[in-house]
């Protein structure tokens, strides 16, 4: 069963989209969205966003219940907030970078698949991941998942 993404119209209005799609379309059908692959990529994104949010909560300098690093801070691997305890800040940054790197590597491995996954299917997964998050504002989609 082929599924049409509800965000396709939004994508087609982006000035950079035709160029990206054109390059990808040289290798795979960009209009094909097999439901099983869409579901698989959506599950990977959901887990990624959840784990990234956990990383951002556990590496903030603030102690409030709603304290959270921004997604951008996690992607870049830094903490913008200043602290009277520079050593603590540096330790948190080191932990943030290590855990973010581990998460990104894991997601890339999942999208790439095992040795039995063809490069076409790998590209299809990457394309669907890009389509899934483009234009979204939810945590995990704004700055990072689509670029993995």
C-alpha positions in Angstrom: 0.0 0.0 0.0 1.4 3.4 -1.0 0.8 6.3 1.4 0.7 10.0 0.5 2.3 12.3 3.1 -0.1 15.0 4.4 2.9 17.4 4.4 3.7 16.9 0.7 2.0 20.2 -0.4 4.0 22.1 2.2 7.2 20.5 0.9 6.5 21.4 -2.7 6.2 25.1 -1.7 9.7 25.2 -0.2 12.2 26.8 -2.7 14.9 24.3 -1.8 12.7 21.2 -2.0 12.7 20.6 -5.8 16.5 20.5 -5.9 16.8 18.1 -3.1 14.0 15.9 -4.4 15.4 16.0 -7.9 18.8 14.7 -6.6 17.1 11.9 -4.6 14.7 11.1 -7.5 17.7 10.1 -9.6 18.0 7.0 -7.4 14.6 6.2 -5.9 10.9 7.1 -6.4 10.3 10.0 -4.1 6.5 9.6 -4.4 6.6 6.0 -3.1 5.8 5.8 0.6 5.5 2.1 1.6 3.5 2.0 4.8 5.9 -0.4 6.5 8.9 1.8 5.9 6.9 5.0 6.9 5.8 3.2 10.2 9.4 2.1 10.8 10.8 5.6 10.3 8.1 7.1 12.4 8.9 4.7 15.3 12.6 5.6 15.0 11.8 9.3 15.1 9.5 8.9 18.1 12.2 7.1 20.1 14.8 9.6 19.0 12.7 12.6 20.1 12.0 10.9 23.4 15.6 10.0 24.1 16.8 13.5 23.0 14.4 15.1 25.3 15.6 12.9 28.2 19.2 14.0 27.4 18.2 17.6 27.4 16.4 17.3 30.7 19.4 15.5 32.4 22.0 17.9 31.1 20.6 21.3 32.0 22.1 23.6 34.6 18.7 24.6 35.9 17.0 22.7 38.7 13.3 23.4 37.9 10.9 20.6 37.0 10.4 22.0 33.5 14.1 22.9 32.9 15.2 21.7 29.5 18.1 22.4 27.1 17.0 23.4 23.6 17.2 20.9 20.8 19.7 23.2 19.1 22.0 23.1 22.2 21.9 19.3 22.2 22.6 19.2 18.4 25.5 21.6 18.7 26.7 20.0 21.9 26.9 23.0 24.1 25.0 24.7 27.0 24.3 28.4 26.4 23.5 29.1 30.1 26.3 30.4 32.2 27.1 29.0 35.6 29.0 30.1 38.7 30.4 26.5 38.6 32.3 26.3 35.3 33.5 22.8 36.1 30.0 21.5 36.4 29.0 23.2 33.2 32.0 21.6 31.4 31.1 18.2 32.8 27.5 18.5 31.7 28.6 19.6 28.2 30.9 16.5 28.0 28.1 14.2 29.0 25.7 15.9 26.6 28.1 15.5 23.7 28.7 11.8 24.5 25.1 10.9 24.9 24.0 12.9 21.8 26.7 11.3 19.7 25.6 7.8 20.9 22.0 8.6 20.1 22.8 9.9 16.6 25.0 6.9 15.8 22.2 4.5 16.9 19.6 6.3 14.8 21.9 6.3 11.8 22.5 2.6 12.2 18.8 1.9 12.4 18.1 3.9 9.3 21.0 2.2 7.5 19.8 -1.2 8.5 21.7 -4.5 8.4 23.9 -5.7 5.6 20.9 -7.2 3.9 19.3 -3.8 3.4 19.9 -2.4 -0.1 21.2 1.1 -0.5 17.9 2.0 -2.3 15.9 1.0 0.8 18.4 2.9 3.0 18.0 6.0 0.8 14.2 5.5 0.9 14.3 5.5 4.8 16.5 8.6 4.8 14.1 10.4 2.4 11.1 9.5 4.4 12.8 10.7 7.6 13.5 14.0 5.9 9.9 14.3 4.7 8.5 13.3 8.1 10.1 16.2 9.9 10.4 19.0 7.4 8.3 21.9 8.5 7.4 20.3 11.8 7.9 22.2 15.0 7.9 19.3 17.5 10.9 18.6 19.7 13.4 16.4 17.8 12.2 17.6 14.4 13.2 21.2 14.3 17.0 21.0 14.1 18.1 17.4 14.0 16.3 14.3 12.9 15.9 15.3 9.2 19.6 15.9 8.9 20.6 12.5 10.2 
